[in-house]
Amino acid sequence: MLMSYSLSIIIPVYNGEKFINKNFDNCLNIIKKIKAQIIYIDNCSQDKSFLKLRKKIKNNKDFTLLKVPKKFERSPGIARNLGIQKSKSNNIIFLDIDDKLETKNLSKLLTFLSNKNTNFIYLKKKTINQNMRYIKSHNPFISYTKNNMSRFFRKNNNMAVISIIFKKKFLIKNKLIFQKGIYEDIFFLFKAHFYNSKKIYYFPFTVYIKCSHSKSITGSALTFQHLERLFFAWKNIDKFLRKKLNKKRYNALLGDIQYRWRGEFANEYKKIKNSNLSLSKKREFFDFIVNRYKRFIIPNFNSLTLKDKIVKNILKLN
């Protein structure tokens, strides 16, 4: 497989017209620093994103502009799948259109990558607000594998594919692709850890800068789609493990899986409760999550956390 770039940067775009100028300038600065391939994938935008990008890119050979089929509108995972196929580097990073990369640390990153035998590397990430003010850094990842998955279910950990360098050969070998919809990162990243057999490294210099705002897909107003897709992410993980593990190994992990199911239900309950939705809409959303999560939460569990107490109270489980 001929790799003509040091890094492929895959950027899904959906109605991102107002972010394009800053993102494109950032990408121009990137290709001045390293040999990078920039892949924009328009997700059937309803604004002028595609036209604006096409005009900016023109004949620049380091930029590629693609478009996903209409049926996958607003599905960043499908756009990323297309970007993986078209990438010309074994090093892949996914960048959101409203975010940017810190260019000063990219050369260090490539040196770091060249010295590590790994399938993916986590990068230091920081979040800034719309006024470019620093909000927070993010803790290093939680390491887990097929043989040690308890930590994934028991601890808070990274659930987003941004700020990770993936090896293309690893993704292709294990047929790792994103599903359509939102919260597609969770299942994809879980499978990456499941199939990984090499050491995972953490690059300690800030590379990924997350720009926080309310208009992102997962940051926008709560909808049934948000609730449904997050539920399906955990359902898919459960289904995947039932298929990949023998009964004995699955049952040994069942307590950890159930711990997560209860925690996710409680998180969704609190999210709805603390939202600005009307009381009637909150009741609809409460019924929605109860009907889904109750089927997967085994009753008669010991209340280990405050979240467990919420689950028992709401679901009326003994």
C-alpha positions, 0 to 999 in steps of 0.5 A: 500500500503506497503511502505518500503522506505522513498524515491524512486529516479527515474532516466531515462537514455538515452545514459548516460554512461559517467554520470553513475559513478558519479550518482551511487556514489551519489546514494550510498552516499544517501542510506548511509544517508537515506532508499532510493530506487534507480530506474534506467530506461534505455530508449533504450540507444544506448551506454552501459548504461544498461550493465554498470548499470547492472554490478554496481548494481549486487545484491544490493537490494536498486537498481532496473534497468528497461527498457522501450519498444523500441517504447518509446526511448528517452522519459523520461516521459514514463520511469518515469511512469514505475518508479512510478509503481515500487516505494516502497515509498510514497515519489517520486523524479525524478532525471536526470542521469547527476544531483545529490542530496545534501546528507547532507540535506536529513535527514532534508528533511525527517523530514520536509516531516513527519510533512507536510500534502501535495501532493508535496513539492518543493525543493531548487535547484541550478545549476552548470556548467561542472566545478562544478562551481556555476551558480545560485539558482532558485526562489521558485515556483509559487503557483496556483490551479484549483481555481487560475490559472491566476498566472500560465499563467501570471508569470514565474514559474517552469516547470520541475518536478525535485526538487519536492517530489511527493506523490505516492498516489496523483499521482495514485489517480489522474492518473497523468502520463507523455506523451511520448516525451520531454517537458512532464514535463509542462503538468504533473506539470500543472495537478498536481497543478490543482488536488491539494487541499492541501497546497504546501510547499517549503523546503529551503535547497539545495537538487537538484543540476542541472548540466548544459551542452549542451548534455541534451535533452532540452539543445541540438541543436534546432530541429523541435522536440523541437518546436513541443513538446513544442507547444503540451505541451501548446496545451494539457493544453488548451485542458485539460482546455476546457474539465475540465472547464465549458464554463463560467470558461474557458472564464473567464480564456481566457485572461490569456491563450491567454497572455501565448500563445502569450508569448510562441510564442514570446519566440520561435521566439526569440530562433530561431532568436538568434540561430546559425542556417543558414538563410534558416533553420531559415526561416523553423523554423519560418514558422513551429511555425507560422503555429501552434501558429497562429491558437490558438492566437486570433487577435485584442488583446491589446499589453501589452508587448514587446512580444505582439508587436513581435506577432503582427508584425510576425503574422500580427494580428490587 
